[in-house]
Amino acid sequence: MFKTLFGKLMRTYFIIIAITLIMLGFSLSQILHNYYFSQEQKQLIDEGMKINDMVVQYTLGAIDEQRFYQEIDAIDRFLNAKIWFVDRVGIIWASSSGTDGSWEGQKLTKKEFKQVMEGDIITKIGRFSQRFTVPMITVGVPLSINGRINGAIFLHSPVYEVNNTLKNVYKMIWVSALISLVIAILMLYFTSKRISKPLKEMSTIAKDMSKGRFDKKVSIYSDDEIGQLSQSFNYMARELENLENMRKSFVENVSHELKSPLTSINGFIEGMIDGTIPREEFDKYLGLVSKEIKRLSKMTKELLELSQLENPSMVIKPSPFDINEL
């Protein structure tokens, strides 16, 4: 199958389409992966800034302790994130209720919160120095009160939350890619068939033409290069058919022209042999035989000249002549 034009077209286009869809699928998956993680990090940062505002309100007495922790717990449940409040020396002095209480009182290393204490917002993906058993998206936001950094707020959201969302998206992408591949293969099949069918038909008709059958013509399906080739092939078939008819007519005419003098010669000689022609008239009929032989000789010479004219190496040397005399 793959040795035919149809098979080669199918194989080539299938490889191109498959590679394109696979590359597109991986590219979209990576783009969506980066987008979802960046959105998750942005949301954690935004919530971290809101928590910082609530801490300010709490320290100013605008909200009481109960409401403060209710708000923190609400954010915890909304984000499914562990929220830590870290003081200037790195000790976790408070956390959301959804967070294991064993974290309170633990001290972070200087490396873990140094950048936040310098006023930077940090984002990390991992186990936060192996403090968690599963990978986390960690965001660190400076805890600023009255323009002074008094600590840090850390929010840790499990990576599997984002991965679970992405799995459904990945599934949709690859299912769509598979459906697109099936549709592309079907379209490719009919397109390749349409391209190869006239060529296959030409091959079949060419074999018939080699056997002298010129009555079949190639079907024309389009106006593109294949359609133009089909038209040219049909034109060639008509010209070959005309040429074959001319050849047959020429052979019939030559046969007739050769048959007449040969019949005359044969009749004269048989008449001399069987006595139908008297001996005293032999000279007369031998003259007629000689005349017919010269006629045959001239005709044979002209056929040879005609054959030479068809030779591409034949050099024609034109010369002036009197057309009236001709």
Salt bridges, closest charged atoms under 4 A:
ASP46 OD2 - LYS42 NZ 3.35
GLU47 OE2 - LYS50 NZ 3.62
GLU71 OE2 - ARG67 NE 3.94
GLU112 OE2 - ARG131 NE 2.93
ASP208 OD1 - ARG213 NH2 2.93
ASP208 OD2 - LYS216 NZ 3.31
GLU244 OE2 - ARG247 NH2 2.54
GLU257 OE1 - ARG295 NH2 3.18
GLU292 OE1 - ARG295 NH1 3.50
